[in-house]
Amino acid sequence: MPFELPTLPYAYDALEPHYDARTVEIHHSKHHATYTANFNKALEGQTALAGKTAEEILRNLDAVPQAIRQTVINMGGGYVNHNLFWETIGPNCGGTPGGKIGEAIKAAFGSFDAFKDQFSKASATFFGSGWTFLGLDQQKKLHICALPNQDSPLSIGHTPILTLDVWEHAYYLKFQNRRPEWIAAWWNVVNWRRVDELYQAAMK
Ligand code: MN
Protein backbone atom coordinates (compact mmCIF):
# COMPACT_ATOMS: atom_id res chain seq x y z
CA MET A 1 0.00 0.00 0.00
CA PRO A 2 1.82 3.14 -1.11
CA PHE A 3 2.00 6.06 1.28
CA GLU A 4 0.00 9.12 0.34
CA LEU A 5 0.80 12.80 0.53
CA PRO A 6 -1.66 14.05 3.17
CA THR A 7 -4.09 16.74 2.08
CA LEU A 8 -3.58 19.83 4.21
CA PRO A 9 -6.56 20.61 6.47
CA TYR A 10 -6.24 24.29 5.51
CA ALA A 11 -5.78 26.27 2.30
CA TYR A 12 -2.32 27.17 1.03
CA ASP A 13 -2.92 30.82 1.92
CA ALA A 14 -4.47 30.12 5.34
CA LEU A 15 -1.24 30.69 7.27
CA GLU A 16 -0.66 34.19 5.88
CA PRO A 17 0.87 36.54 6.84
CA HIS A 18 3.17 34.32 8.96
CA TYR A 19 3.78 31.61 6.37
CA ASP A 20 3.27 32.71 2.79
CA ALA A 21 0.99 30.87 0.36
CA ARG A 22 3.61 30.32 -2.34
CA THR A 23 6.11 28.69 0.02
CA VAL A 24 3.40 26.54 1.63
CA GLU A 25 2.22 25.36 -1.79
CA ILE A 26 5.68 24.48 -3.10
CA HIS A 27 6.77 23.00 0.21
CA HIS A 28 3.75 20.68 0.27
CA SER A 29 3.01 19.95 -3.40
CA LYS A 30 6.65 19.68 -4.54
CA HIS A 31 9.04 18.95 -1.66
CA HIS A 32 6.79 16.81 0.53
CA ALA A 33 5.31 15.12 -2.56
CA THR A 34 8.80 14.18 -3.77
CA TYR A 35 9.76 12.60 -0.43
CA THR A 36 6.51 10.65 -0.53
CA ALA A 37 7.08 9.41 -4.09
CA ASN A 38 10.70 8.45 -3.43
CA PHE A 39 9.81 6.67 -0.19
CA ASN A 40 7.25 4.58 -2.09
CA LYS A 41 9.77 3.90 -4.84
CA ALA A 42 12.37 2.69 -2.32
CA LEU A 43 9.83 0.28 -0.83
CA GLU A 44 8.80 -1.28 -4.15
CA GLY A 45 9.14 -5.05 -3.97
CA GLN A 46 9.98 -5.01 -0.24
CA THR A 47 7.34 -7.53 0.78
CA ALA A 48 8.71 -7.89 4.34
CA LEU A 49 7.93 -4.20 4.96
CA ALA A 50 4.50 -4.22 3.31
CA GLY A 51 1.67 -3.39 5.69
CA LYS A 52 3.90 -1.53 8.14
CA THR A 53 3.24 2.12 8.88
CA ALA A 54 5.94 4.64 7.97
CA GLU A 55 6.48 5.18 11.70
CA GLU A 56 6.96 1.45 12.29
CA ILE A 57 9.53 1.27 9.49
CA LEU A 58 11.52 4.21 10.90
CA ARG A 59 11.35 2.85 14.46
CA ASN A 60 13.01 -0.36 13.36
CA LEU A 61 15.62 0.41 10.72
CA ASP A 62 17.38 -2.89 11.45
CA ALA A 63 14.51 -4.59 9.63
CA VAL A 64 15.16 -2.49 6.52
CA PRO A 65 17.57 -4.11 4.04
CA GLN A 66 20.98 -2.43 3.96
CA ALA A 67 20.66 -1.67 0.23
CA ILE A 68 17.72 0.72 0.78
CA ARG A 69 18.29 1.75 4.41
CA GLN A 70 19.81 5.19 3.77
CA THR A 71 17.13 5.96 1.18
CA VAL A 72 14.45 4.98 3.70
CA ILE A 73 16.10 7.22 6.35
CA ASN A 74 16.13 10.15 3.89
CA MET A 75 12.81 9.70 2.10
CA GLY A 76 10.80 7.99 4.84
CA GLY A 77 12.11 10.56 7.31
CA GLY A 78 11.19 13.34 4.91
CA TYR A 79 7.73 11.85 4.58
CA VAL A 80 6.94 11.56 8.33
CA ASN A 81 8.73 14.74 9.41
CA HIS A 82 6.66 16.79 6.97
CA ASN A 83 3.47 14.99 8.02
CA LEU A 84 4.09 16.12 11.60
CA PHE A 85 5.15 19.59 10.51
CA TRP A 86 1.85 20.27 8.65
CA GLU A 87 -0.22 18.59 11.34
CA THR A 88 1.10 20.81 14.12
CA ILE A 89 0.58 24.18 12.45
CA GLY A 90 -2.62 25.89 11.37
CA PRO A 91 -4.56 29.12 11.03
CA ASN A 92 -5.69 30.99 14.16
CA CYS A 93 -3.04 29.26 16.23
CA GLY A 94 0.12 30.30 18.04
CA GLY A 95 0.07 31.82 21.50
CA THR A 96 0.80 30.03 24.74
CA PRO A 97 -0.10 26.35 25.15
CA GLY A 98 -2.68 25.26 27.71
CA GLY A 99 -3.70 21.74 28.61
CA LYS A 100 -1.37 19.00 29.73
CA ILE A 101 1.36 20.08 27.31
CA GLY A 102 1.34 23.60 28.79
CA GLU A 103 1.92 22.12 32.26
CA ALA A 104 4.55 19.67 30.99
CA ILE A 105 6.52 22.43 29.24
CA LYS A 106 6.52 24.50 32.44
CA ALA A 107 7.67 21.51 34.47
CA ALA A 108 10.44 20.58 32.01
CA PHE A 109 11.76 24.01 31.02
CA GLY A 110 10.71 26.35 33.87
CA SER A 111 8.38 28.47 31.77
CA PHE A 112 6.94 28.66 28.26
CA ASP A 113 9.22 31.61 27.46
CA ALA A 114 12.29 29.64 28.56
CA PHE A 115 11.20 26.73 26.36
CA LYS A 116 10.54 29.02 23.40
CA ASP A 117 13.92 30.64 23.79
CA GLN A 118 15.73 27.30 24.00
CA PHE A 119 13.85 25.86 20.99
CA SER A 120 14.44 29.01 18.92
CA LYS A 121 18.15 29.05 19.75
CA ALA A 122 18.52 25.36 18.87
CA SER A 123 16.80 26.05 15.54
CA ALA A 124 18.73 29.22 14.70
CA THR A 125 22.16 27.81 15.52
CA PHE A 126 21.69 24.39 13.91
CA PHE A 127 24.27 24.15 11.14
CA GLY A 128 22.99 23.03 7.76
CA SER A 129 19.68 21.38 6.93
CA GLY A 130 17.58 19.66 9.54
CA TRP A 131 14.72 19.79 12.00
CA THR A 132 14.13 20.83 15.59
CA PHE A 133 11.78 18.59 17.56
CA LEU A 134 9.91 18.74 20.82
CA GLY A 135 9.26 15.20 21.89
CA LEU A 136 9.48 12.46 24.45
CA ASP A 137 12.69 10.54 24.86
CA GLN A 138 12.87 6.85 25.75
CA GLN A 139 12.10 7.69 29.42
CA LYS A 140 9.09 9.77 28.26
CA LYS A 141 10.89 12.91 29.35
CA LEU A 142 9.95 16.02 27.36
CA HIS A 143 12.96 17.44 25.56
CA ILE A 144 14.20 19.42 22.55
CA CYS A 145 16.37 17.73 19.97
CA ALA A 146 17.72 18.90 16.63
CA LEU A 147 18.53 16.32 13.97
CA PRO A 148 20.29 16.72 10.61
CA ASN A 149 18.89 16.06 7.14
CA GLN A 150 15.63 14.07 7.33
CA ASP A 151 16.61 11.88 10.29
CA SER A 152 13.59 10.91 12.37
CA PRO A 153 13.54 10.91 16.19
CA LEU A 154 11.55 7.67 15.86
CA SER A 155 14.77 5.92 14.80
CA ILE A 156 16.39 6.72 18.18
CA GLY A 157 13.34 5.64 20.17
CA HIS A 158 11.86 9.10 20.65
CA THR A 159 8.31 10.28 19.99
CA PRO A 160 8.16 13.73 18.36
CA ILE A 161 5.07 15.86 19.03
CA LEU A 162 6.09 19.16 17.39
CA THR A 163 8.65 20.00 14.75
CA LEU A 164 10.13 22.95 12.92
CA ASP A 165 11.66 22.57 9.46
CA VAL A 166 14.89 24.55 9.16
CA TRP A 167 15.76 23.38 5.65
CA GLU A 168 16.13 26.47 3.43
CA HIS A 169 13.31 25.17 1.18
CA ALA A 170 10.94 25.75 4.12
CA TYR A 171 11.50 29.51 4.18
CA TYR A 172 13.84 30.73 1.45
CA LEU A 173 11.26 32.30 -0.91
CA LYS A 174 10.09 34.73 1.74
CA PHE A 175 12.89 34.97 4.25
CA GLN A 176 15.96 34.16 2.09
CA ASN A 177 18.90 33.71 4.50
CA ARG A 178 17.03 35.09 7.54
CA ARG A 179 16.31 31.87 9.40
CA PRO A 180 15.64 33.63 12.76
CA GLU A 181 12.75 35.53 11.11
CA TRP A 182 11.27 32.27 9.87
CA ILE A 183 11.52 30.81 13.38
CA ALA A 184 9.81 33.88 14.88
CA ALA A 185 7.01 33.68 12.27
CA TRP A 186 6.47 29.94 12.80
CA TRP A 187 5.54 30.37 16.49
CA ASN A 188 2.43 32.23 15.30
CA VAL A 189 1.07 29.16 13.53
CA VAL A 190 1.86 26.38 16.06
CA ASN A 191 -1.29 24.37 16.74
CA TRP A 192 -0.93 23.75 20.47
CA ARG A 193 -4.26 21.94 20.73
CA ARG A 194 -2.97 19.30 18.32
CA VAL A 195 0.40 19.16 20.10
CA ASP A 196 -1.46 18.58 23.38
CA GLU A 197 -3.37 15.66 21.81
CA LEU A 198 -0.14 14.13 20.51
CA TYR A 199 1.49 14.61 23.92
CA GLN A 200 -1.35 12.90 25.76
CA ALA A 201 -1.41 10.01 23.25
CA ALA A 202 2.36 9.55 23.59
CA MET A 203 2.17 9.53 27.41
CA LYS A 204 -0.37 6.67 27.50
MN1 MN B 1 10.62 20.73 4.28
py3Dmol code that shows the C-alpha trace and the ligand (Angstrom):
import py3Dmol

protein = """\
ATOM      1  CA  MET A   1       0.000   0.000   0.000  1.00  0.00           C
ATOM      2  CA  PRO A   2       1.821   3.141  -1.110  1.00  0.00           C
ATOM      3  CA  PHE A   3       2.004   6.058   1.284  1.00  0.00           C
ATOM      4  CA  GLU A   4       0.005   9.122   0.340  1.00  0.00           C
ATOM      5  CA  LEU A   5       0.796  12.798   0.529  1.00  0.00           C
ATOM      6  CA  PRO A   6      -1.660  14.053   3.171  1.00  0.00           C
ATOM      7  CA  THR A   7      -4.094  16.742   2.079  1.00  0.00           C
ATOM      8  CA  LEU A   8      -3.578  19.829   4.211  1.00  0.00           C
ATOM      9  CA  PRO A   9      -6.563  20.606   6.470  1.00  0.00           C
ATOM     10  CA  TYR A  10      -6.236  24.287   5.506  1.00  0.00           C
ATOM     11  CA  ALA A  11      -5.782  26.275   2.304  1.00  0.00           C
ATOM     12  CA  TYR A  12      -2.319  27.175   1.029  1.00  0.00           C
ATOM     13  CA  ASP A  13      -2.923  30.820   1.923  1.00  0.00           C
ATOM     14  CA  ALA A  14      -4.466  30.120   5.340  1.00  0.00           C
ATOM     15  CA  LEU A  15      -1.242  30.690   7.274  1.00  0.00           C
ATOM     16  CA  GLU A  16      -0.662  34.188   5.880  1.00  0.00           C
ATOM     17  CA  PRO A  17       0.874  36.537   6.837  1.00  0.00           C
ATOM     18  CA  HIS A  18       3.168  34.323   8.955  1.00  0.00           C
ATOM     19  CA  TYR A  19       3.780  31.608   6.371  1.00  0.00           C
ATOM     20  CA  ASP A  20       3.271  32.714   2.787  1.00  0.00           C
ATOM     21  CA  ALA A  21       0.994  30.870   0.361  1.00  0.00           C
ATOM     22  CA  ARG A  22       3.615  30.315  -2.340  1.00  0.00           C
ATOM     23  CA  THR A  23       6.108  28.693   0.017  1.00  0.00           C
ATOM     24  CA  VAL A  24       3.401  26.536   1.634  1.00  0.00           C
ATOM     25  CA  GLU A  25       2.220  25.356  -1.794  1.00  0.00           C
ATOM     26  CA  ILE A  26       5.684  24.481  -3.102  1.00  0.00           C
ATOM     27  CA  HIS A  27       6.772  22.996   0.208  1.00  0.00           C
ATOM     28  CA  HIS A  28       3.751  20.681   0.271  1.00  0.00           C
ATOM     29  CA  SER A  29       3.011  19.954  -3.396  1.00  0.00           C
ATOM     30  CA  LYS A  30       6.647  19.675  -4.542  1.00  0.00           C
ATOM     31  CA  HIS A  31       9.039  18.948  -1.664  1.00  0.00           C
ATOM     32  CA  HIS A  32       6.789  16.809   0.531  1.00  0.00           C
ATOM     33  CA  ALA A  33       5.311  15.118  -2.556  1.00  0.00           C
ATOM     34  CA  THR A  34       8.795  14.180  -3.771  1.00  0.00           C
ATOM     35  CA  TYR A  35       9.758  12.602  -0.432  1.00  0.00           C
ATOM     36  CA  THR A  36       6.512  10.652  -0.532  1.00  0.00           C
ATOM     37  CA  ALA A  37       7.078   9.405  -4.089  1.00  0.00           C
ATOM     38  CA  ASN A  38      10.703   8.454  -3.434  1.00  0.00           C
ATOM     39  CA  PHE A  39       9.809   6.672  -0.193  1.00  0.00           C
ATOM     40  CA  ASN A  40       7.254   4.577  -2.087  1.00  0.00           C
ATOM     41  CA  LYS A  41       9.769   3.900  -4.839  1.00  0.00           C
ATOM     42  CA  ALA A  42      12.365   2.685  -2.324  1.00  0.00           C
ATOM     43  CA  LEU A  43       9.830   0.275  -0.827  1.00  0.00           C
ATOM     44  CA  GLU A  44       8.797  -1.284  -4.153  1.00  0.00           C
ATOM     45  CA  GLY A  45       9.141  -5.048  -3.975  1.00  0.00           C
ATOM     46  CA  GLN A  46       9.978  -5.013  -0.238  1.00  0.00           C
ATOM     47  CA  THR A  47       7.339  -7.526   0.778  1.00  0.00           C
ATOM     48  CA  ALA A  48       8.711  -7.887   4.344  1.00  0.00           C
ATOM     49  CA  LEU A  49       7.933  -4.205   4.956  1.00  0.00           C
ATOM     50  CA  ALA A  50       4.505  -4.218   3.306  1.00  0.00           C
ATOM     51  CA  GLY A  51       1.668  -3.394   5.687  1.00  0.00           C
ATOM     52  CA  LYS A  52       3.896  -1.530   8.141  1.00  0.00           C
ATOM     53  CA  THR A  53       3.239   2.118   8.881  1.00  0.00           C
ATOM     54  CA  ALA A  54       5.935   4.638   7.967  1.00  0.00           C
ATOM     55  CA  GLU A  55       6.478   5.177  11.701  1.00  0.00           C
ATOM     56  CA  GLU A  56       6.964   1.445  12.295  1.00  0.00           C
ATOM     57  CA  ILE A  57       9.530   1.273   9.493  1.00  0.00           C
ATOM     58  CA  LEU A  58      11.517   4.209  10.899  1.00  0.00           C
ATOM     59  CA  ARG A  59      11.353   2.854  14.460  1.00  0.00           C
ATOM     60  CA  ASN A  60      13.009  -0.364  13.364  1.00  0.00           C
ATOM     61  CA  LEU A  61      15.623   0.413  10.720  1.00  0.00           C
ATOM     62  CA  ASP A  62      17.376  -2.894  11.453  1.00  0.00           C
ATOM     63  CA  ALA A  63      14.507  -4.594   9.630  1.00  0.00           C
ATOM     64  CA  VAL A  64      15.159  -2.489   6.515  1.00  0.00           C
ATOM     65  CA  PRO A  65      17.572  -4.107   4.038  1.00  0.00           C
ATOM     66  CA  GLN A  66      20.980  -2.427   3.964  1.00  0.00           C
ATOM     67  CA  ALA A  67      20.661  -1.672   0.235  1.00  0.00           C
ATOM     68  CA  ILE A  68      17.725   0.715   0.781  1.00  0.00           C
ATOM     69  CA  ARG A  69      18.289   1.752   4.413  1.00  0.00           C
ATOM     70  CA  GLN A  70      19.810   5.186   3.768  1.00  0.00           C
ATOM     71  CA  THR A  71      17.127   5.965   1.176  1.00  0.00           C
ATOM     72  CA  VAL A  72      14.454   4.984   3.705  1.00  0.00           C
ATOM     73  CA  ILE A  73      16.102   7.221   6.352  1.00  0.00           C
ATOM     74  CA  ASN A  74      16.133  10.148   3.886  1.00  0.00           C
ATOM     75  CA  MET A  75      12.811   9.697   2.103  1.00  0.00           C
ATOM     76  CA  GLY A  76      10.802   7.993   4.843  1.00  0.00           C
ATOM     77  CA  GLY A  77      12.107  10.562   7.309  1.00  0.00           C
ATOM     78  CA  GLY A  78      11.194  13.340   4.908  1.00  0.00           C
ATOM     79  CA  TYR A  79       7.726  11.847   4.578  1.00  0.00           C
ATOM     80  CA  VAL A  80       6.937  11.561   8.326  1.00  0.00           C
ATOM     81  CA  ASN A  81       8.726  14.744   9.411  1.00  0.00           C
ATOM     82  CA  HIS A  82       6.662  16.795   6.966  1.00  0.00           C
ATOM     83  CA  ASN A  83       3.466  14.990   8.017  1.00  0.00           C
ATOM     84  CA  LEU A  84       4.088  16.115  11.604  1.00  0.00           C
ATOM     85  CA  PHE A  85       5.145  19.593  10.506  1.00  0.00           C
ATOM     86  CA  TRP A  86       1.848  20.268   8.655  1.00  0.00           C
ATOM     87  CA  GLU A  87      -0.220  18.589  11.335  1.00  0.00           C
ATOM     88  CA  THR A  88       1.095  20.810  14.124  1.00  0.00           C
ATOM     89  CA  ILE A  89       0.580  24.177  12.453  1.00  0.00           C
ATOM     90  CA  GLY A  90      -2.620  25.889  11.375  1.00  0.00           C
ATOM     91  CA  PRO A  91      -4.565  29.118  11.025  1.00  0.00           C
ATOM     92  CA  ASN A  92      -5.691  30.988  14.157  1.00  0.00           C
ATOM     93  CA  CYS A  93      -3.041  29.263  16.228  1.00  0.00           C
ATOM     94  CA  GLY A  94       0.124  30.303  18.036  1.00  0.00           C
ATOM     95  CA  GLY A  95       0.069  31.822  21.496  1.00  0.00           C
ATOM     96  CA  THR A  96       0.801  30.030  24.742  1.00  0.00           C
ATOM     97  CA  PRO A  97      -0.103  26.349  25.151  1.00  0.00           C
ATOM     98  CA  GLY A  98      -2.675  25.261  27.709  1.00  0.00           C
ATOM     99  CA  GLY A  99      -3.703  21.736  28.610  1.00  0.00           C
ATOM    100  CA  LYS A 100      -1.367  18.996  29.731  1.00  0.00           C
ATOM    101  CA  ILE A 101       1.358  20.082  27.312  1.00  0.00           C
ATOM    102  CA  GLY A 102       1.342  23.600  28.788  1.00  0.00           C
ATOM    103  CA  GLU A 103       1.918  22.116  32.258  1.00  0.00           C
ATOM    104  CA  ALA A 104       4.551  19.674  30.988  1.00  0.00           C
ATOM    105  CA  ILE A 105       6.517  22.435  29.239  1.00  0.00           C
ATOM    106  CA  LYS A 106       6.521  24.501  32.441  1.00  0.00           C
ATOM    107  CA  ALA A 107       7.675  21.511  34.465  1.00  0.00           C
ATOM    108  CA  ALA A 108      10.435  20.584  32.010  1.00  0.00           C
ATOM    109  CA  PHE A 109      11.762  24.012  31.018  1.00  0.00           C
ATOM    110  CA  GLY A 110      10.711  26.346  33.867  1.00  0.00           C
ATOM    111  CA  SER A 111       8.376  28.473  31.766  1.00  0.00           C
ATOM    112  CA  PHE A 112       6.945  28.659  28.259  1.00  0.00           C
ATOM    113  CA  ASP A 113       9.221  31.609  27.463  1.00  0.00           C
ATOM    114  CA  ALA A 114      12.293  29.644  28.556  1.00  0.00           C
ATOM    115  CA  PHE A 115      11.202  26.730  26.357  1.00  0.00           C
ATOM    116  CA  LYS A 116      10.537  29.025  23.403  1.00  0.00           C
ATOM    117  CA  ASP A 117      13.923  30.640  23.794  1.00  0.00           C
ATOM    118  CA  GLN A 118      15.734  27.296  23.998  1.00  0.00           C
ATOM    119  CA  PHE A 119      13.847  25.857  20.993  1.00  0.00           C
ATOM    120  CA  SER A 120      14.439  29.013  18.924  1.00  0.00           C
ATOM    121  CA  LYS A 121      18.148  29.045  19.745  1.00  0.00           C
ATOM    122  CA  ALA A 122      18.520  25.364  18.871  1.00  0.00           C
ATOM    123  CA  SER A 123      16.797  26.054  15.535  1.00  0.00           C
ATOM    124  CA  ALA A 124      18.733  29.218  14.701  1.00  0.00           C
ATOM    125  CA  THR A 125      22.159  27.809  15.523  1.00  0.00           C
ATOM    126  CA  PHE A 126      21.693  24.391  13.915  1.00  0.00           C
ATOM    127  CA  PHE A 127      24.274  24.149  11.144  1.00  0.00           C
ATOM    128  CA  GLY A 128      22.990  23.026   7.757  1.00  0.00           C
ATOM    129  CA  SER A 129      19.677  21.378   6.933  1.00  0.00           C
ATOM    130  CA  GLY A 130      17.581  19.659   9.543  1.00  0.00           C
ATOM    131  CA  TRP A 131      14.722  19.790  12.000  1.00  0.00           C
ATOM    132  CA  THR A 132      14.129  20.830  15.591  1.00  0.00           C
ATOM    133  CA  PHE A 133      11.785  18.587  17.555  1.00  0.00           C
ATOM    134  CA  LEU A 134       9.909  18.741  20.820  1.00  0.00           C
ATOM    135  CA  GLY A 135       9.255  15.199  21.888  1.00  0.00           C
ATOM    136  CA  LEU A 136       9.484  12.464  24.451  1.00  0.00           C
ATOM    137  CA  ASP A 137      12.687  10.540  24.865  1.00  0.00           C
ATOM    138  CA  GLN A 138      12.866   6.847  25.751  1.00  0.00           C
ATOM    139  CA  GLN A 139      12.099   7.687  29.422  1.00  0.00           C
ATOM    140  CA  LYS A 140       9.094   9.772  28.262  1.00  0.00           C
ATOM    141  CA  LYS A 141      10.895  12.912  29.353  1.00  0.00           C
ATOM    142  CA  LEU A 142       9.951  16.017  27.364  1.00  0.00           C
ATOM    143  CA  HIS A 143      12.956  17.435  25.555  1.00  0.00           C
ATOM    144  CA  ILE A 144      14.195  19.415  22.551  1.00  0.00           C
ATOM    145  CA  CYS A 145      16.367  17.726  19.971  1.00  0.00           C
ATOM    146  CA  ALA A 146      17.724  18.895  16.626  1.00  0.00           C
ATOM    147  CA  LEU A 147      18.535  16.321  13.975  1.00  0.00           C
ATOM    148  CA  PRO A 148      20.294  16.721  10.615  1.00  0.00           C
ATOM    149  CA  ASN A 149      18.892  16.056   7.143  1.00  0.00           C
ATOM    150  CA  GLN A 150      15.631  14.071   7.333  1.00  0.00           C
ATOM    151  CA  ASP A 151      16.612  11.880  10.290  1.00  0.00           C
ATOM    152  CA  SER A 152      13.586  10.912  12.366  1.00  0.00           C
ATOM    153  CA  PRO A 153      13.535  10.908  16.192  1.00  0.00           C
ATOM    154  CA  LEU A 154      11.549   7.666  15.862  1.00  0.00           C
ATOM    155  CA  SER A 155      14.768   5.920  14.799  1.00  0.00           C
ATOM    156  CA  ILE A 156      16.389   6.718  18.175  1.00  0.00           C
ATOM    157  CA  GLY A 157      13.341   5.636  20.174  1.00  0.00           C
ATOM    158  CA  HIS A 158      11.860   9.097  20.655  1.00  0.00           C
ATOM    159  CA  THR A 159       8.310  10.280  19.985  1.00  0.00           C
ATOM    160  CA  PRO A 160       8.164  13.734  18.358  1.00  0.00           C
ATOM    161  CA  ILE A 161       5.067  15.863  19.030  1.00  0.00           C
ATOM    162  CA  LEU A 162       6.092  19.158  17.385  1.00  0.00           C
ATOM    163  CA  THR A 163       8.651  20.003  14.747  1.00  0.00           C
ATOM    164  CA  LEU A 164      10.129  22.954  12.917  1.00  0.00           C
ATOM    165  CA  ASP A 165      11.656  22.569   9.461  1.00  0.00           C
ATOM    166  CA  VAL A 166      14.890  24.554   9.164  1.00  0.00           C
ATOM    167  CA  TRP A 167      15.760  23.385   5.649  1.00  0.00           C
ATOM    168  CA  GLU A 168      16.126  26.467   3.428  1.00  0.00           C
ATOM    169  CA  HIS A 169      13.313  25.175   1.181  1.00  0.00           C
ATOM    170  CA  ALA A 170      10.936  25.751   4.115  1.00  0.00           C
ATOM    171  CA  TYR A 171      11.496  29.511   4.181  1.00  0.00           C
ATOM    172  CA  TYR A 172      13.840  30.731   1.445  1.00  0.00           C
ATOM    173  CA  LEU A 173      11.260  32.297  -0.914  1.00  0.00           C
ATOM    174  CA  LYS A 174      10.085  34.728   1.737  1.00  0.00           C
ATOM    175  CA  PHE A 175      12.894  34.972   4.254  1.00  0.00           C
ATOM    176  CA  GLN A 176      15.964  34.164   2.093  1.00  0.00           C
ATOM    177  CA  ASN A 177      18.897  33.714   4.503  1.00  0.00           C
ATOM    178  CA  ARG A 178      17.032  35.088   7.544  1.00  0.00           C
ATOM    179  CA  ARG A 179      16.306  31.870   9.403  1.00  0.00           C
ATOM    180  CA  PRO A 180      15.637  33.625  12.761  1.00  0.00           C
ATOM    181  CA  GLU A 181      12.755  35.531  11.110  1.00  0.00           C
ATOM    182  CA  TRP A 182      11.267  32.272   9.866  1.00  0.00           C
ATOM    183  CA  ILE A 183      11.516  30.805  13.379  1.00  0.00           C
ATOM    184  CA  ALA A 184       9.810  33.875  14.882  1.00  0.00           C
ATOM    185  CA  ALA A 185       7.010  33.684  12.274  1.00  0.00           C
ATOM    186  CA  TRP A 186       6.469  29.945  12.801  1.00  0.00           C
ATOM    187  CA  TRP A 187       5.539  30.369  16.490  1.00  0.00           C
ATOM    188  CA  ASN A 188       2.431  32.233  15.301  1.00  0.00           C
ATOM    189  CA  VAL A 189       1.066  29.161  13.530  1.00  0.00           C
ATOM    190  CA  VAL A 190       1.857  26.385  16.055  1.00  0.00           C
ATOM    191  CA  ASN A 191      -1.291  24.371  16.735  1.00  0.00           C
ATOM    192  CA  TRP A 192      -0.933  23.753  20.470  1.00  0.00           C
ATOM    193  CA  ARG A 193      -4.259  21.944  20.730  1.00  0.00           C
ATOM    194  CA  ARG A 194      -2.967  19.303  18.320  1.00  0.00           C
ATOM    195  CA  VAL A 195       0.401  19.164  20.101  1.00  0.00           C
ATOM    196  CA  ASP A 196      -1.455  18.576  23.380  1.00  0.00           C
ATOM    197  CA  GLU A 197      -3.371  15.661  21.807  1.00  0.00           C
ATOM    198  CA  LEU A 198      -0.138  14.127  20.508  1.00  0.00           C
ATOM    199  CA  TYR A 199       1.491  14.609  23.916  1.00  0.00           C
ATOM    200  CA  GLN A 200      -1.354  12.900  25.756  1.00  0.00           C
ATOM    201  CA  ALA A 201      -1.405  10.009  23.254  1.00  0.00           C
ATOM    202  CA  ALA A 202       2.362   9.545  23.595  1.00  0.00           C
ATOM    203  CA  MET A 203       2.172   9.532  27.410  1.00  0.00           C
ATOM    204  CA  LYS A 204      -0.372   6.672  27.504  1.00  0.00           C
TER     205      LYS A 204
END
"""
ligand_1 = """\
1
MN
Mn 10.623 20.732 4.276
"""
view = py3Dmol.view(width=600, height=400)
view.addModel(protein, "pdb")
view.setStyle({"model": 0}, {"cartoon": {"style": "trace"}})
view.addModel(ligand_1, "xyz")
view.setStyle({"model": 1}, {"stick": {}})
view.zoomTo()
view.show()
